[in-house]
Structures are given as structure tokens and as C-alpha cells.
Amino acid sequence: MLIVVAGSSGLIGRALVTELREAGHEVRKLVRRAPAADDELDWDPTSGSIASGTFDGVDAVINLCGAPVQGKWTTELKRRMRDSRIEPARTLAGAVAEQGVPVLLCASSVSFYGNTGAAVADETSGSGAGFLAQMVIDWEAATKAAQDAGSRVALLRTGLVLTPDTGLIGVLRPMIRLGVGGRFGDGRQYIAWISMADEVAAIRYVLENPGLSGPVNLCAPEPVTNAEFTKAVGRALGRPAFLSMPKAVVRFALGEAADELALISLRVVPQVLSDAGFKFRHTELDDALADIL
Ligand SMILES: NC(=O)c1ccc[n+]([C@@H]2O[C@H](COP(=O)([O-])OP(=O)(O)OC[C@H]3O[C@@H](n4cnc5c(N)ncnc54)[C@H](OP(=O)(O)O)[C@@H]3O)[C@@H](O)[C@H]2O)c1
């Protein structure tokens, strides 16, 4: 297939481009600067449209755009988090509709479900509340033009992708090494995690499986609690992690982001992928961590 990827310079994008090329697909990258290679096409995600002809002969567009959600959540950062997702999704969906691309896969997040507590959420579950949940609802809604035009649109509701130096592991790793790492709050909140190998394999599976559309949860079949996750990172690093960081301290350190990122429970399962027969390489967190740490 001929595939165009937006957000290809990111963590998932780089791994996905490699995965797709190794599988024999032809990949072109949409870049927000002047193209510097034959496989690059320029675009302005805020413009609302993409030059006609850009998607000639393209079988699928994959959108992975979005500014980081880490950091102190100022009004400006929150605006950037939303705009960097919703505007590119709307621009791409409009162009996919206009230029007749058959397939659009759009990044999304398990944050859609809001705080699930101990209840299990799958793709049939409703949306939750909070800044991130509302952002994801609006992000997914921005793909409407492509859905209305009859393209196959899949919403890649991704959990925490495990990488050695970023996200939760990037925070925990140095702390655990110093002997001060521990669970957040009571540690009973769930984390829907996925290894990078499974993340990109699952995106390829959705791409190549014409029966898959709508929301698809990209997370391992067994979410773990924050306490289990922290202990597993400690085991992988050969350092015990038995401390806990009280909720008040987490909230002081992270502000509003504490309840949306660190203390939220996301007990989400990949029902659609499992029903479709996708085989995860990493179903056990310890195995996934052993491969990256
Ligand atoms: N990693 C995770 O654990 C995780 C979990 C859930 C959801 N997701 C979602 O999956 C997508 C990819 O994640 P990632 O971890 O690969 O993110 P990433 O490493 O931060 O990369 C995101 C890419 O988005 C593009 N981008 C950044 N700022 C932008 C802006 N203002 N406007 C338009 N595009 C912008 C950049 O690509 P270019 O420079 O090539 O344009 C960047 O490399 C994101 O939408 C993210 O929210 C990720």
C-alpha cells in the first residue's frame, strides 16, 4: 500500500514507518517544513486543507500528530495540546474526504474513558469527564468529514506506550535508581500500557484489516495497577521500589495534570483487537520491560 504518515518524527511515528517499510509498504511523510527528501511532502496542519494532488494514489493516511501532554498545565500548554491534535485531524480528514483516500487511521487515547476506577472499559464504554477526556472526544470528532465521505476511519485509542526514557518510565527510572521511586498515591489506579512493538504491530494490523473501523483500544490485555507497574520497573532495574508518593505531593508537583495523568485509573482492555485475532507479543509487563530496560 502507499501510506502517508503525519507526525512521523515522533516516538510512535518513527517506529511505525520502520514497521510499515519492513512489511513492504511504501511510506511518505507529511512534514511541517520544506521537504528535505524524496519521501517527504509538506503541509500546514493549521491551514484546514492540503494541496490537491498530495494524496493521489494514496491508500491510507495515518495521523500521529500531537504536542506532548507532560509539563505544567498552563492555559497555553492546554491550548497547544488541543490545537496540535484537533486541527491536524480536521485538516487531514477534510483532505481524505476531498481527495478520496479510502482509509484514515487517527491517533487517539484511552483518556477518552476518563477515570474508570476498578471497572473495566472496552470500546463499547462511554466517554469520561475531564480535560483530557474532552480533548479526545473533540479530537475523534474532528475526523467526521472522512467518516461522512465513506472512508474507513479507525480511532487508535492508545494507552501508555512503554519507552525507556519518556512518559512514566522516564519519570520513575531515575527516581528508582536513586532509591526514592514509588507508587503514586495508594497505587490502586490502573495503567493501560502497551509495548512499542505491539503498538506499531497493532496499527499495521488495523491498517491491513478492512473489517476494522471506529474506536480500537491499543493497550495490552492486562492493565496493571500503578503499584504493580512501579514494582515491575524496580524489578527490571534491579532496585526495589516500595515507597509511595502521597497524592498531595503528586498534586503539588504536577498541579492539574496529577489527577489526569498520574492518579487517574484507566482499566482499559483491547476488546476489538482481541476479537479480531490480533496476537500481542507482550502480554506480561515484566517481559515488555525486560526488552526495553
Ligand atoms: N506515546 C504514548 O504513550 C501515547 C499514548 C496515547 C496517545 N498517544 C498519541 O499518539 C500520537 C503520537 O504519539 P508519540 O508518542 O509518537 O508523540 P511524539 O513523540 O510527541 O510525536 C508527536 C508528533 O506530532 C507532531 N507534532 C508535534 N507538535 C505538533 C503541532 N503543534 N502540530 C502538529 N503536529 C505536531 C510531530 O511530528 P512532525 O514534526 O513530524 O510533524 C511530533 O513528532 C500523539 O497524538 C499522542 O497524543 C501517544
Ligand as a Chemical Component Dictionary entry (heavy atoms), coordinates in Angstrom:
data_LIG
# 
_chem_comp.id                   LIG 
_chem_comp.type                 NON-POLYMER 
_chem_comp.pdbx_formal_charge   0 
_chem_comp.three_letter_code    LIG 
# 
loop_
_chem_comp_atom.comp_id 
_chem_comp_atom.atom_id 
_chem_comp_atom.alt_atom_id 
_chem_comp_atom.type_symbol 
_chem_comp_atom.charge 
_chem_comp_atom.model_Cartn_x 
_chem_comp_atom.model_Cartn_y 
_chem_comp_atom.model_Cartn_z 
_chem_comp_atom.pdbx_ordinal 
LIG N1  N1  N 0  3.226  7.754  23.389 1  
LIG C1  C1  C 0  2.141  7.452  24.120 2  
LIG O1  O1  O 0  2.240  6.819  25.194 3  
LIG C2  C2  C 0  0.777  7.839  23.610 4  
LIG C3  C3  C 0  -0.356 7.431  24.342 5  
LIG C4  C4  C 0  -1.619 7.786  23.905 6  
LIG C5  C5  C 0  -1.762 8.558  22.756 7  
LIG N2  N2  N 1  -0.652 8.946  22.068 8  
LIG C6  C6  C 0  -0.829 9.805  20.887 9  
LIG O2  O2  O 0  -0.191 9.257  19.747 10 
LIG C7  C7  C 0  0.337  10.306 18.934 11 
LIG C8  C8  C 0  1.821  10.045 18.698 12 
LIG O3  O3  O 0  2.442  9.903  19.972 13 
LIG P1  P1  P 0  4.027  9.998  20.148 14 
LIG O4  O4  O 0  4.340  9.428  21.481 15 
LIG O5  O5  O -1 4.707  9.473  18.937 16 
LIG O6  O6  O 0  4.192  11.577 20.235 17 
LIG P2  P2  P 0  5.506  12.466 19.982 18 
LIG O7  O7  O 0  6.739  11.669 20.075 19 
LIG O8  O8  O 0  5.358  13.668 20.854 20 
LIG O9  O9  O 0  5.335  12.901 18.458 21 
LIG C9  C9  C 0  4.189  13.571 18.020 22 
LIG C10 C10 C 0  4.464  14.211 16.678 23 
LIG O10 O10 O 0  3.406  15.142 16.455 24 
LIG C11 C11 C 0  3.897  16.194 15.639 25 
LIG N3  N3  N 0  3.603  17.458 16.313 26 
LIG C12 C12 C 0  4.169  17.982 17.422 27 
LIG N4  N4  N 0  3.665  19.178 17.688 28 
LIG C13 C13 C 0  2.745  19.437 16.723 29 
LIG C14 C14 C 0  1.896  20.527 16.435 30 
LIG N5  N5  N 0  1.878  21.622 17.196 31 
LIG N6  N6  N 0  1.071  20.435 15.364 32 
LIG C15 C15 C 0  1.089  19.337 14.581 33 
LIG N7  N7  N 0  1.892  18.268 14.796 34 
LIG C16 C16 C 0  2.698  18.333 15.857 35 
LIG C17 C17 C 0  5.413  15.999 15.480 36 
LIG O11 O11 O 0  5.635  15.351 14.235 37 
LIG P3  P3  P 0  6.186  16.122 12.917 38 
LIG O12 O12 O 0  7.254  17.048 13.393 39 
LIG O13 O13 O 0  6.692  15.005 12.065 40 
LIG O14 O14 O 0  5.031  16.849 12.329 41 
LIG C18 C18 C 0  5.743  15.038 16.603 42 
LIG O15 O15 O 0  6.870  14.285 16.314 43 
LIG C19 C19 C 0  0.060  11.617 19.682 44 
LIG O16 O16 O 0  -1.102 12.208 19.165 45 
LIG C20 C20 C 0  -0.177 11.167 21.107 46 
LIG O17 O17 O 0  -1.046 12.019 21.838 47 
LIG C21 C21 C 0  0.611  8.605  22.469 48 
# 
loop_
_chem_comp_bond.comp_id 
_chem_comp_bond.atom_id_1 
_chem_comp_bond.atom_id_2 
_chem_comp_bond.value_order 
_chem_comp_bond.pdbx_ordinal 
LIG N1  C1  SING 1  
LIG C1  O1  DOUB 2  
LIG C1  C2  SING 3  
LIG C2  C3  SING 4  
LIG C2  C21 DOUB 5  
LIG C3  C4  DOUB 6  
LIG C4  C5  SING 7  
LIG C5  N2  DOUB 8  
LIG N2  C6  SING 9  
LIG N2  C21 SING 10 
LIG C6  O2  SING 11 
LIG C6  C20 SING 12 
LIG O2  C7  SING 13 
LIG C7  C8  SING 14 
LIG C7  C19 SING 15 
LIG C8  O3  SING 16 
LIG O3  P1  SING 17 
LIG P1  O4  DOUB 18 
LIG P1  O5  SING 19 
LIG P1  O6  SING 20 
LIG O6  P2  SING 21 
LIG P2  O7  DOUB 22 
LIG P2  O8  SING 23 
LIG P2  O9  SING 24 
LIG O9  C9  SING 25 
LIG C9  C10 SING 26 
LIG C10 O10 SING 27 
LIG C10 C18 SING 28 
LIG O10 C11 SING 29 
LIG C11 N3  SING 30 
LIG C11 C17 SING 31 
LIG N3  C12 SING 32 
LIG N3  C16 SING 33 
LIG C12 N4  DOUB 34 
LIG N4  C13 SING 35 
LIG C13 C14 SING 36 
LIG C13 C16 DOUB 37 
LIG C14 N5  SING 38 
LIG C14 N6  DOUB 39 
LIG N6  C15 SING 40 
LIG C15 N7  DOUB 41 
LIG N7  C16 SING 42 
LIG C17 O11 SING 43 
LIG C17 C18 SING 44 
LIG O11 P3  SING 45 
LIG P3  O12 DOUB 46 
LIG P3  O13 SING 47 
LIG P3  O14 SING 48 
LIG C18 O15 SING 49 
LIG C19 O16 SING 50 
LIG C19 C20 SING 51 
LIG C20 O17 SING 52 
# 
